[in-house]
Amino acid sequence: NPVTGHVFAMLTYNELRKEPHPANPRVANIHGHILQLIPPVIDNRVDHGADEFRWEVFLLAGNPAIPQDGAQYHTGVSPNGWLSCPDNCTFDREGRLWIATDGAPYTGRFADAIYACDVNGPGRALTRQFFRGPTGAELTGPCFTPDGKTFFVSVQHPGDEELPDQKIRSTFDDPSTRWPDFDPRTPPRPSVVAIRKNNGEKIGG
């Protein structure tokens, strides 16, 4: 985090975990979670080379409306704001966390997406959906331009999905999407998306 110096680890999922651990508090953790690593401050500087850090669970992903998920967010998270399978992330210049997911179609039954939230203050872990990817794709490599006015994200393998319980099986001849061209003669294609505000202002400002 460029403001606090804290380090955030995206722990996507581990459905095979048998025993809980303070840093992995759920067994069969299908939704994943995020750890916040807090380095010591030495002479008014954050020491990322220290032998020991403090840490805490930033959020436990999953549906907060389902008690057995054991999800933990800000209490104000909306039905469209919770996430599953946090996989990679970036920060904006103000220190907000932007989270990309990989696996939500299988664990949450919705497409992977980008979510943003504050890491401190009254909006801590209040995740909000920013960009939803096409069906079957994971979202990777989120980053901002230095001025914060353009957000980039990679869309990997759109249309790559097989969900037997939903009777969905995407194939090359009959893909679940033809994003981004939506041309029946063209297969779905991985792409890089650049997002800007219509008014050209900073994203998240």
N, C-alpha and C positions, 0 to 999 in steps of 0.2 A: 504494500500500500504506500503510495508516494507521500501521503500525509502523515501516517502513523508509523510506518516502517514495519507494521505487523505483516506476517506471512499467512496466506490462506491456502489450505490444501483441499483440493477437490477429491473426495473419496466416492467414486461413482456408484459402486454397489458391491456387495459380497453375499450372494444368496447361500453360500456354503458355510458361513460362519456358524459354529456350534456353541461357542461360549462367549458371553459378553465380556467386555473390557471397558475401563473408563473412557478410552479414546474410541472405542467401537461398541457403544452401549446396546446395540440391538443384534440379536441372532437373526440369521436369514435376512440380512439387511438388503432388501431388493431395491430400495429407493435411494440409498447412499446418504452421505452427509458432508458437512464442511467443518474442518477444524481451523481455528484461529491460533497461530503460534505467536507468542508475545516475547520478543527478545529483551534482554536487559538493557538499560540505559546507563552508559559509562561516560562520565564527563560530558553530560548533555548530548550524547550521541548514541543512537541505537546501534548495538553491537551484534551484527548478524554472524560474527565469527565466534560467539560465545559457546561454551560447552553445554550450557543448559538454558532452556527457554521455559517460560510458563505457557500454558495452552488452555483453551476451553472449546467446547463444542459451539460453533456459531449457529448452525441450524441442523436439524434432522429432517431430511426431505420426506415427502409422502403427503397424503391427503389429510389435512388436519380435521376434516369432518369424519374420518374413520378412526375411532380410538385405537384399534389394533395396529394401525400404522405407526403409532408412537411418534408422530411428527411434532417438531418444535420450531415455531417461527414467532414473529411478532403476532400478537393476537388479532391484528387488523388485516391479516392476509385474506384476500378475496378468493372466491371459488376459481377464478382464472389466474390467481397469483402464485399458487403453490406449484412446486416443481418436483421432478423426479430425475435421478441420475445426473447430478452435477459433474461435469467432466473437465472443463477448462474455463479460464476466466481472464478478465483484465480489469483495470481500474481507470476511471477518468481522473482528470487533474484535481478534482475536489475529493478524491478518495472513495467515491462510491464503487461498489463491487458490481461487476457485470458478469453473469454466469451463463455459460453455454452447456446444454445437456446432451447426453447421448444414451439412449435406451428407453426414453419415456413411452414410445409406442408399445413396448412390451410390458412395462411396469405400471404406467399410468393411463394407458389407453388413449394417448393423444400425441400429436407430433412434437418432436423436440423443439426447443425455443431458446431465446435469450431472455434473461431476467435481470433486473437491476434492483439494488437496495443500498441503503445507508449501512455503514458498519458501526456507527456510534450514534448516540442521541435517541430521540423519540422514534425515529424511523429505523432503528437497528433491526435487521433481518425481516423487514417488511418488503418481501420480494414482489415485484410487479413485472408482468410480462411486457417485453418490448418488441420482440419480433418472433413470429412463429414460422418454422421451416416447413417445406413441403413434405408430404407424407413419405415415410421411408428414409428420410435423410437425417444425418447427425450434423450438428453445427459446431464448427471449430474455429480456432484462431481469431477470436474477437480482438479488435484493437481500434484505437482512435488515431486520427491525425493529431499532430501536436497542438493545433488550435482547438481541438475538441469538436469540430464542426462536421466531421465525416466519421462514420462508424463502419468498419469492415468486418465481414464474417464470411467464412467459407461454408458452403453447402455441399456436404459429401454424400455420395451415392443416393440421390433422390430415387424413390421408387423401390428401394431394396428392403423388402419386408415379407415376412411370412408369419401370419397370425392364425394358426389353425382354429383357435376358439372363435374367431370372428370370420372364419372361412375366407380369409384374404391370403392369396399367394400371388405375388407379383412376379411376372416373367418378362423376358426381353420382348417377346411378341405381344404380350398383354400386360404392360406395366400399370401399376396403380396410379401413376402420374406421368405426364410427359413434360414436366417442368424442366427448364424455364420457357421453352418454345411453344408448348401446347400444340405441336404440329403432329398429326397422326403418322407422318412419315419419319419423324425424328424421335430417337429414344430420349429418356431423361438424361440430363447431363450435369455433372458437378460444376459448380460455379462459385465465383466470389461476388458477393453483394456489397455495394457501397450505399449507405443510407445517409441522407442529408435532410435537414428540415427545409420545407418550401421557402421559408424566409431567410435561409442561410445562417441562422443563429446557431449557437453552441447546443449540442445535444445534451439533455439532462440539466440544462441551466435554469 
